[in-house]
Amino acid sequence: MQQNSHQVIIVGGGHNGLVAACYLAKAGVKTLILEAGSKVGGATVSQKVFKDYDARLSRYSYLVSLLPDQIVRELGLKFETIKRDVASFTPSKLADKEIGLLITTGLVGQTQADFEELTGSNDEFMAWQEFYKDVQKLAEVIAPTMLEKLPTRSELREKVNHKIWDEIMEQPIGRSIEARFKNDLVRGIVLTDGLIGTHTDAHDMPANICFLYHLIGNGEGDWKVPKGGMGALVKELTDLAISLGVEIKTESRVLNIVESNNSYSVTTNSSGTYNSEFVLANCAPQVLAKILGHSEPKSLEGSQVKINMLLKKLPRLKSGQDPRDAFAGTFHFDENYSQLQLAFKQSADGKIPDQIPAEMYCHTLSDTSILSEELVVKGFQTLTLFGLHTPAALFDKDNEGTKQEIKRRLLAQLNQYLLDPIEECLAVAEDGSLCIEVKSPLDLQRDVDLPRGNIFHKDLSMPFREDGTKPSWGVETEYEKIFICGAGAIRGGGVSGIPGHNAAMAVLERL
Ligand SMILES: Cc1cc2nc3c(=O)[nH]c(=O)nc-3n(C[C@H](O)[C@H](O)[C@H](O)COP(=O)(O)OP(=O)(O)OC[C@H]3O[C@@H](n4cnc5c(N)ncnc54)[C@H](O)[C@@H]3O)c2cc1C
């Protein structure tokens, strides 16, 4: 084989490209990764965001649920995730009283009493338990199929054999939530899993698919803290790939792919042209289409802001909840069901929502290893905030100005629930600026090539194929030997390695 010839070229070195490369190289396949950026990792990286402080934040993705234990085991990755005792905390007001709903992972401790205080009875707590017990039935059936060829719709439905199938897979999730729950805040907490990175009304099916992916990880749906930050996963995968002989070329943006004589000729902007029998696209399908000279597939655009913060101390809460509990899990604010619906409508009409629904979590309450010793001793903490319903179109005219306005609104909204204004808690850089950065969908396109900032590359899909369609790994394209190995595949999206694994299996099957 010539020097520039490989059996497989992978376009993009995100975590999925690395997973695919590891599986292929383990099977003895000569593999080359061409990555546009100066480092691998894509949206799964840890970075020193504030130059005066040694804190390595998970700059984009931050929690792990979808990565199957099977991949960690099969690749022998020394990557750990930490289970959190607190699932979420949501501050609220009852008449003039500041209250909150703390949901612990096993629904133990104060959870039931908080439900009762908020809703006036035990009904919503019971409804919560029953709903998630039913959702679990879906997760237990679907999770084990994620690293196999796609099951058909009927095969999955028969295995689930429960009304939850219709509630989540067939009818709008908004209808199911409205039937199961009465309280606006409780309904909102349930719906948020359908809206992460997905700009949709509760009554449109994209919310169902997004909800499903947030609840099925490893058959349990727990969102865990990556020990050492997201970069720890990519470091493990990179070290393994290199040790298995994978060649990785960074600063090599693929510009086009041409098919000739049963192989592909792949041209980059810097390091030349390479040939291979197979191509795996870890870049988004929209990017692949451009490279192949086709028109881009349609997709929803990204609809979130990500705000990274470094704090000298955690703020105290007006409700009196211990901040070490409130911020350990997901801290929801202004995410009542009616607020989510209104924010969607306003943003779809081209306006920044009056109240931007948002959620945050503190990594360092579970894992201080992302901070230097000195910052740990001083009690520094990190907060990562995800603001919903802020679609890319809002930023087109004035990216910086819109980011500033959204930051101003979000901090003011947050301060309504805090005794210590967040600005007083933020670390201060040597030049006097506060340690806070905002990433808009346009920034995500610029920094990590996410089309219009879509965190899942393109719209998520249900994890099955329709009855009567051809067997598939969910990674195929119209080209016989080009596969999607990134988030844009069926069952891609999120930090999972699943499309990387499945694309590698599709290649191995054909070799
Ligand atoms: C702000 C944010 C928060 C998120 N939070 C979470 C979370 O907490 N948990 C979770 O599970 N998921 C989360 N996600 C989603 C998750 O990060 C992505 O779905 C996941 O990173 C996709 O991985 P990937 O390897 O498929 O693609 P990517 O990470 O997008 O990597 C693709 C790689 O391809 C490269 N590339 C693109 N075009 C070319 C080209 N022409 N030539 C060469 N290289 C190219 C890019 O530079 C990039 O390195 C989040 C995403 C964002 C942006």
Ligand as a Chemical Component Dictionary entry (heavy atoms), coordinates in Angstrom:
data_LIG
# 
_chem_comp.id                   LIG 
_chem_comp.type                 NON-POLYMER 
_chem_comp.pdbx_formal_charge   0 
_chem_comp.three_letter_code    LIG 
# 
loop_
_chem_comp_atom.comp_id 
_chem_comp_atom.atom_id 
_chem_comp_atom.alt_atom_id 
_chem_comp_atom.type_symbol 
_chem_comp_atom.charge 
_chem_comp_atom.model_Cartn_x 
_chem_comp_atom.model_Cartn_y 
_chem_comp_atom.model_Cartn_z 
_chem_comp_atom.pdbx_ordinal 
LIG C1  C1  C 0 -22.595 23.375 24.057 1  
LIG C2  C2  C 0 -22.796 21.892 23.915 2  
LIG C3  C3  C 0 -23.178 21.140 25.007 3  
LIG C4  C4  C 0 -23.391 19.780 24.876 4  
LIG N1  N1  N 0 -23.660 19.038 25.988 5  
LIG C5  C5  C 0 -23.682 17.701 25.894 6  
LIG C6  C6  C 0 -23.683 16.906 27.070 7  
LIG O1  O1  O 0 -23.577 17.407 28.190 8  
LIG N2  N2  N 0 -23.743 15.553 26.918 9  
LIG C7  C7  C 0 -23.812 14.961 25.682 10 
LIG O2  O2  O 0 -23.907 13.728 25.608 11 
LIG N3  N3  N 0 -23.756 15.697 24.549 12 
LIG C8  C8  C 0 -23.666 17.042 24.632 13 
LIG N4  N4  N 0 -23.526 17.803 23.502 14 
LIG C9  C9  C 0 -23.542 17.125 22.185 15 
LIG C10 C10 C 0 -22.229 16.424 21.882 16 
LIG O3  O3  O 0 -21.150 17.208 22.273 17 
LIG C11 C11 C 0 -22.104 16.137 20.391 18 
LIG O4  O4  O 0 -23.270 15.538 19.901 19 
LIG C12 C12 C 0 -20.891 15.236 20.180 20 
LIG O5  O5  O 0 -19.715 15.926 20.556 21 
LIG C13 C13 C 0 -20.772 14.781 18.751 22 
LIG O6  O6  O 0 -19.554 14.077 18.624 23 
LIG P1  P1  P 0 -18.960 13.732 17.229 24 
LIG O7  O7  O 0 -17.661 13.068 17.445 25 
LIG O8  O8  O 0 -19.967 13.011 16.430 26 
LIG O9  O9  O 0 -18.770 15.129 16.496 27 
LIG P2  P2  P 0 -17.983 16.448 16.893 28 
LIG O10 O10 O 0 -17.693 16.496 18.336 29 
LIG O11 O11 O 0 -18.784 17.567 16.305 30 
LIG O12 O12 O 0 -16.611 16.313 16.093 31 
LIG C14 C14 C 0 -16.569 16.426 14.680 32 
LIG C15 C15 C 0 -15.153 16.775 14.279 33 
LIG O13 O13 O 0 -15.098 16.896 12.851 34 
LIG C16 C16 C 0 -14.227 17.972 12.528 35 
LIG N5  N5  N 0 -14.548 18.429 11.179 36 
LIG C17 C17 C 0 -15.659 19.054 10.732 37 
LIG N6  N6  N 0 -15.569 19.314 9.410  38 
LIG C18 C18 C 0 -14.383 18.813 9.001  39 
LIG C19 C19 C 0 -13.708 18.767 7.735  40 
LIG N7  N7  N 0 -14.241 19.288 6.618  41 
LIG N8  N8  N 0 -12.483 18.192 7.673  42 
LIG C20 C20 C 0 -11.906 17.663 8.786  43 
LIG N9  N9  N 0 -12.493 17.707 10.013 44 
LIG C21 C21 C 0 -13.721 18.263 10.108 45 
LIG C22 C22 C 0 -14.530 19.008 13.599 46 
LIG O14 O14 O 0 -13.468 19.933 13.719 47 
LIG C23 C23 C 0 -14.681 18.114 14.831 48 
LIG O15 O15 O 0 -13.467 17.925 15.503 49 
LIG C24 C24 C 0 -23.252 19.153 23.606 50 
LIG C25 C25 C 0 -22.825 19.905 22.520 51 
LIG C26 C26 C 0 -22.593 21.258 22.663 52 
LIG C27 C27 C 0 -22.105 22.032 21.489 53 
# 
loop_
_chem_comp_bond.comp_id 
_chem_comp_bond.atom_id_1 
_chem_comp_bond.atom_id_2 
_chem_comp_bond.value_order 
_chem_comp_bond.pdbx_ordinal 
LIG C1  C2  SING 1  
LIG C2  C3  SING 2  
LIG C2  C26 DOUB 3  
LIG C3  C4  DOUB 4  
LIG C4  N1  SING 5  
LIG C4  C24 SING 6  
LIG N1  C5  DOUB 7  
LIG C5  C6  SING 8  
LIG C5  C8  SING 9  
LIG C6  O1  DOUB 10 
LIG C6  N2  SING 11 
LIG N2  C7  SING 12 
LIG C7  O2  DOUB 13 
LIG C7  N3  SING 14 
LIG N3  C8  DOUB 15 
LIG C8  N4  SING 16 
LIG N4  C9  SING 17 
LIG N4  C24 SING 18 
LIG C9  C10 SING 19 
LIG C10 O3  SING 20 
LIG C10 C11 SING 21 
LIG C11 O4  SING 22 
LIG C11 C12 SING 23 
LIG C12 O5  SING 24 
LIG C12 C13 SING 25 
LIG C13 O6  SING 26 
LIG O6  P1  SING 27 
LIG P1  O7  DOUB 28 
LIG P1  O8  SING 29 
LIG P1  O9  SING 30 
LIG O9  P2  SING 31 
LIG P2  O10 DOUB 32 
LIG P2  O11 SING 33 
LIG P2  O12 SING 34 
LIG O12 C14 SING 35 
LIG C14 C15 SING 36 
LIG C15 O13 SING 37 
LIG C15 C23 SING 38 
LIG O13 C16 SING 39 
LIG C16 N5  SING 40 
LIG C16 C22 SING 41 
LIG N5  C17 SING 42 
LIG N5  C21 SING 43 
LIG C17 N6  DOUB 44 
LIG N6  C18 SING 45 
LIG C18 C19 SING 46 
LIG C18 C21 DOUB 47 
LIG C19 N7  SING 48 
LIG C19 N8  DOUB 49 
LIG N8  C20 SING 50 
LIG C20 N9  DOUB 51 
LIG N9  C21 SING 52 
LIG C22 O14 SING 53 
LIG C22 C23 SING 54 
LIG C23 O15 SING 55 
LIG C24 C25 DOUB 56 
LIG C25 C26 SING 57 
LIG C26 C27 SING 58 
# 
